[in-house]
Amino acid sequence: MVTVLLGHINAWTPKIVKKTIHIHKAGGERKTLKIVAASDIHLGTIIGPRKTAKLVNTINSLKPDIILFAGDVVDEDVKPVIEQNLGKNLLHLKAPLGVYASTGNHEYIGGAEEAVQYLESHGINILRDETVFLDSCFYLVGREDKEKTSFTSVPRKTVRELLSPLDKQKPIILLDHQPFHLELAQEAGVDLQISGHTHHGQLWPLGYITQKIFEVSRGYKQKGNTHFYVSTGYGTWGPPVRIGNRPEILAFTLEFE
């Protein structure tokens, strides 16, 4: 019982992960880029108004240039999100370059079209196998979640297909919810990939299982010139308890040549 109580307190106490990443490319007129990112928020029944407000306030306090969400913004069914009007909080997110997200498996479990429509109507731009070129500086690529094929029978684009039209001399940031086959992003020329999904098991000792499944179950890794970060996520799936890891918000400063 004590372990569960401490795990519940832990789940409600996110940490801020601060990291400076050097990108070996020019960023146009921009020398640095401040990214604040999160994954696996799981808005819904458990992650309600109070924790959503805390997320928004914390992100805004970090004064980001851009805000990124790497999938599972919604916890399956979007109805509890609508009923609690959680989008009202999302509208208060502030970043000069905007708020962007990719889909996660939970968006597809609950019905991706309705979830995406709701999020976009509340200020979050969802990139679904899409790319935007921002501030004459960098590309942001949002990849559809791996589960798209299972739910729609339509395959998502490969990383190589997404990046093939891009100028590889420009910095490229990829949002890909599930961190499988990191070598494909490296080979395609991604500079920074942000993922989530794993929760690093969420409950000890399940982190040992996710470490067997994924090359990176949590945290940072560099492969060649490509930087990867797999977040443990902000929210929880199932019980609001975390044992063995902390929820987190990412505050990355990219330094361009």
Residue pairs with C-beta under 8 A, 6 or more apart in sequence:
3 243
4 241
6 243
7 203
7 241
7 242
7 243
8 240
8 241
10 241
10 242
10 243
10 246
10 247
11 236
11 240
11 241
11 242
11 247
12 51
12 240
13 246
13 247
14 58
14 234
14 246
14 247
14 248
14 249
15 246
15 247
15 248
15 249
16 58
16 62
16 248
16 249
16 250
16 251
17 231
17 248
17 249
17 250
17 251
18 251
18 252
18 253
19 220
19 229
19 250
19 251
19 252
19 253
20 252
20 253
20 254
20 255
21 192
21 227
21 252
21 253
21 254
21 255
22 254
22 255
22 257
23 171
23 191
23 192
23 227
23 254
23 255
23 256
23 257
24 225
24 257
25 169
25 170
25 171
25 191
25 256
25 257
26 169
26 256
26 257
27 33
27 137
27 138
27 171
27 254
27 256
27 257
28 135
28 136
28 137
29 136
29 137
30 135
30 137
30 138
30 256
31 255
31 256
32 253
32 254
32 255
32 256
33 65
33 66
33 137
33 138
33 253
33 254
33 256
34 62
34 63
34 64
34 65
34 66
34 251
34 252
34 253
35 64
35 65
35 66
35 67
35 68
35 173
35 250
35 251
35 252
35 253
35 254
36 59
36 62
36 64
36 66
36 67
36 68
36 95
36 249
36 250
36 251
36 252
37 67
37 68
37 69
37 70
37 194
37 231
37 249
37 250
37 252
38 55
38 59
38 68
38 69
38 70
38 231
38 233
38 234
38 248
38 249
38 250
39 69
39 70
39 71
39 72
39 104
39 177
39 194
39 195
39 196
39 197
39 231
39 233
39 234
40 70
40 71
40 72
40 104
40 196
40 197
40 199
40 231
40 232
40 233
40 234
40 235
40 237
41 47
41 52
41 55
41 69
41 72
41 73
41 74
41 233
41 234
41 235
42 72
42 74
42 75
42 106
42 233
42 234
42 235
42 236
42 237
43 52
43 73
43 74
43 75
43 81
43 86
43 235
44 74
44 75
44 76
44 77
44 78
44 80
44 81
45 75
45 80
46 75
46 235
46 236
46 240
47 75
47 234
47 235
47 236
48 80
48 84
48 86
49 84
49 85
49 86
49 89
51 235
52 86
52 89
52 90
53 89
55 89
55 234
55 249
56 89
56 90
56 92
56 93
58 249
59 67
59 93
59 249
60 92
60 93
60 94
62 249
62 251
64 95
64 251
65 95
65 96
65 97
66 95
66 96
66 97
66 98
66 99
66 100
66 134
66 140
67 93
67 95
67 98
67 99
67 100
68 99
68 100
68 101
68 140
68 173
68 175
68 194
69 99
69 100
69 101
69 102
69 124
69 175
70 101
70 102
70 104
70 175
70 176
70 177
70 194
70 195
70 196
70 231
71 101
71 102
71 103
71 104
71 105
71 106
71 107
71 145
71 175
71 177
71 178
71 195
71 196
71 197
72 104
72 105
72 106
72 107
72 177
72 196
72 197
72 233
72 235
73 101
73 104
73 107
73 115
73 119
73 124
74 81
74 106
74 107
74 110
74 115
74 118
74 119
75 106
75 110
75 235
75 237
76 106
76 109
76 110
77 110
77 111
78 110
78 111
78 114
78 115
78 118
81 87
81 118
82 118
87 118
87 119
87 121
87 122
88 122
90 99
90 119
90 122
90 123
90 124
91 122
91 123
93 99
93 123
93 124
97 134
97 135
98 125
98 134
99 123
99 124
99 125
100 124
100 125
100 126
100 127
100 132
100 140
100 142
100 175
101 119
101 124
101 125
101 126
101 127
101 142
101 175
102 126
102 127
102 128
102 142
102 143
102 144
102 145
102 175
102 176
102 177
103 112
103 116
103 126
103 128
103 142
103 144
103 145
103 148
103 177
104 145
104 177
104 178
104 196
104 197
105 145
105 146
105 147
105 177
105 178
105 197
106 237
107 115
107 116
107 145
108 145
108 147
108 148
108 150
108 151
108 152
109 147
109 151
112 148
112 151
116 126
116 128
119 126
120 126
125 132
126 142
127 140
127 141
127 142
127 143
127 175
128 142
128 144
129 142
129 143
129 144
129 156
129 157
129 162
130 141
130 142
131 139
131 140
131 141
131 142
131 162
131 165
131 166
132 139
132 140
133 139
133 170
134 140
137 170
137 171
137 256
138 170
138 171
138 172
138 173
139 166
139 167
139 170
139 171
139 172
139 173
140 173
140 175
141 162
141 163
141 166
141 172
141 173
141 174
141 175
141 190
142 174
142 175
143 156
143 157
143 159
143 162
143 174
143 175
143 176
143 177
144 156
144 157
145 156
145 177
145 178
146 156
146 177
146 178
146 180
148 154
148 155
148 156
149 155
149 156
158 184
159 174
159 176
159 184
159 185
159 188
159 190
160 184
160 187
160 188
162 174
162 188
163 172
163 188
163 189
163 190
166 172
166 189
168 189
171 191
171 192
171 254
171 256
172 189
172 190
172 191
172 192
173 190
173 191
173 192
173 193
173 194
174 185
174 190
174 192
174 193
174 194
175 193
175 194
175 195
176 185
176 193
176 194
176 195
177 195
177 196
177 197
178 195
178 197
179 193
179 195
179 196
179 197
179 198
179 214
179 215
179 216
179 228
179 230
180 214
182 193
182 215
182 216
182 221
182 223
182 226
182 228
183 223
185 193
185 226
185 228
186 223
186 224
186 225
186 226
190 226
191 225
191 226
191 227
192 226
192 227
192 228
192 229
192 252
192 254
193 226
193 227
193 228
193 229
194 229
194 231
194 250
195 228
195 229
195 230
195 231
196 230
196 231
196 232
196 233
197 230
197 233
198 210
198 213
198 214
198 217
198 218
198 230
198 232
199 210
199 232
199 233
199 236
199 237
199 242
199 245
200 207
200 210
200 217
200 218
200 232
200 244
200 245
201 207
201 208
201 209
201 210
201 217
201 244
201 245
202 236
202 237
202 238
202 241
202 242
202 243
202 245
203 241
203 242
203 243
203 244
204 243
204 244
205 244
207 217
207 218
207 244
207 245
210 217
210 218
211 217
214 230
215 221
216 228
216 230
217 230
218 230
218 231
218 232
218 245
219 229
219 230
220 227
220 228
220 229
221 227
221 228
221 229
222 228
229 250
229 252
231 248
231 250
232 242
232 245
232 246
232 247
232 248
233 247
233 248
234 247
234 248
234 249
235 247
236 242
236 247
